[in-house]
Every structure is written in C-alpha cells, then in structure tokens.
Amino acid sequence: MTLIRLTKEFKFEMAHALLNYDGPCKNIHGHSYELIVTVIGKPVNNENSTKNGMVIDFSHLKSIVNKNIISEFDHALVLNNQIEKKIFEKGHSIFDKLIFVDYQPTSENLLIDFVKRINNKLPDNISLHSMKLRETVTSYAEWYAEDNK
C-alpha cells in the first residue's frame, strides 16, 4: 500500500515579544500566523470502514490541532517566562490570554513546541511528516520528521 501525505492549514492571531532581542521585535507585537500540518500514512483499505480510502479524516486532524495548539495560542500574548510576570497580572481583561513559555517565543521555538503538542496525539498508524509556521507573508520556519531522526 502506498504512503500518502495529507495536509491541513490553520490560521491564528498571536502576539509576542522577544526577550533581550536587539531589534524591534523586543516590543510586544502581533502576527497573523499560518500553521501547515502534514501527516503521512496509508489509506484505510476496508470497505466496511466509514473511513475507507482515508489516511485520516481531515476533521479528526483539525480537531487534534485545534485542541492542542490553536485554541490555546489564538489571540494570546506569548512571552518568555523570564519576563517579570507581575507586570502582567491576571485580573485585567487584556491579559486573560497570557501564556508564559520556557523558551524564546520565536517561530522556530514555537514550531518545536507545536510538534511536541500534537506528535503523540495522532493515531498510531499516522506519523507527523512536517509542519510549517508562517509568521509573515515572507517569513516562515519548517520542521521535517526526516531531519529529526
């Protein structure tokens, strides 16, 4: 049976700031991110299955990514946890979706985090092949499973 790659695209809005960065991205700013997730597997070959001919139902892949990445990061402010947390006290509605991470929230590091968040959530017969995180229309980071073996 032939392996097939299946891709689903997601869009979300997120703000961040880069701690100790020497350029304008040290300031809080936002992006319209695009996350492109590609999985690989063999299509179901069972005429009695409701998923016959599918590697994974697109809606199932969408659910996994939405639950583990998009719902948390969409319209959030993401900051390195080394930033003084007390200046962003919860209780003010503009900070209701504030995420502190233990890394510099660059596209590269966000992508590594996202891979970890969904890799073990996929069905056993499906593998994560690649992810691309587009930060701007001209800039993106990519992760490929084959590069990380």
Residue pairs with C-beta under 8 A, 6 or more apart in sequence:
1 42
1 43
1 45
2 42
2 43
3 40
3 41
3 42
4 40
4 41
4 42
4 43
4 55
5 38
5 39
5 40
5 129
6 38
6 39
6 40
6 41
6 55
6 56
6 58
6 61
7 36
7 37
7 38
7 39
8 36
8 37
8 58
8 61
8 62
8 65
9 34
9 35
9 36
9 37
10 34
10 35
10 36
10 37
10 62
10 65
10 66
10 69
10 70
11 32
11 33
11 34
11 35
12 32
12 33
12 35
12 70
12 73
12 74
12 75
13 30
13 31
13 32
13 33
13 74
13 75
14 30
14 31
14 33
14 73
14 74
14 75
14 76
14 77
14 78
15 28
15 29
15 30
15 31
15 76
15 77
15 78
16 28
16 29
16 30
16 31
16 77
16 78
16 79
16 105
17 25
17 26
17 27
17 28
17 29
17 79
17 83
17 105
18 25
18 26
18 80
18 104
18 105
18 106
19 26
19 79
19 80
19 82
19 83
19 104
20 26
28 77
31 135
31 136
33 133
33 134
33 135
34 132
34 133
34 134
34 140
35 65
35 69
35 70
35 114
35 131
35 132
35 133
35 134
36 130
36 131
36 132
36 133
36 134
37 61
37 65
37 118
37 128
37 130
37 131
38 128
38 129
38 130
38 131
39 55
39 56
39 61
39 122
39 126
39 127
39 128
39 129
40 55
40 126
40 127
40 128
40 129
41 55
41 56
41 125
41 126
41 127
42 55
42 125
43 53
43 54
43 55
44 51
44 52
44 53
44 54
44 55
45 52
45 53
46 52
51 57
55 126
56 122
56 123
56 126
60 123
64 118
64 121
64 122
65 118
67 121
68 117
68 118
68 121
69 114
69 117
69 118
72 99
73 99
73 110
75 97
76 97
76 98
76 99
77 88
77 95
77 97
77 98
77 99
78 99
78 100
78 101
78 105
78 110
79 88
79 98
79 99
79 100
79 101
79 105
80 100
80 101
80 102
80 103
80 104
80 105
81 100
81 101
81 102
83 100
85 100
88 95
88 98
89 95
90 96
90 98
101 109
101 113
103 109
103 112
103 113
106 141
107 133
107 135
107 139
107 140
107 141
108 141
110 133
110 141
111 131
111 132
111 133
111 141
111 142
111 143
112 143
114 131
114 133
115 128
115 131
115 143
118 128
119 128
122 128
127 145
128 145
129 144
129 145
130 142
130 143
130 144
130 145
131 142
131 143
132 140
132 141
132 142
132 143
133 140
133 141
133 142
134 140
135 141
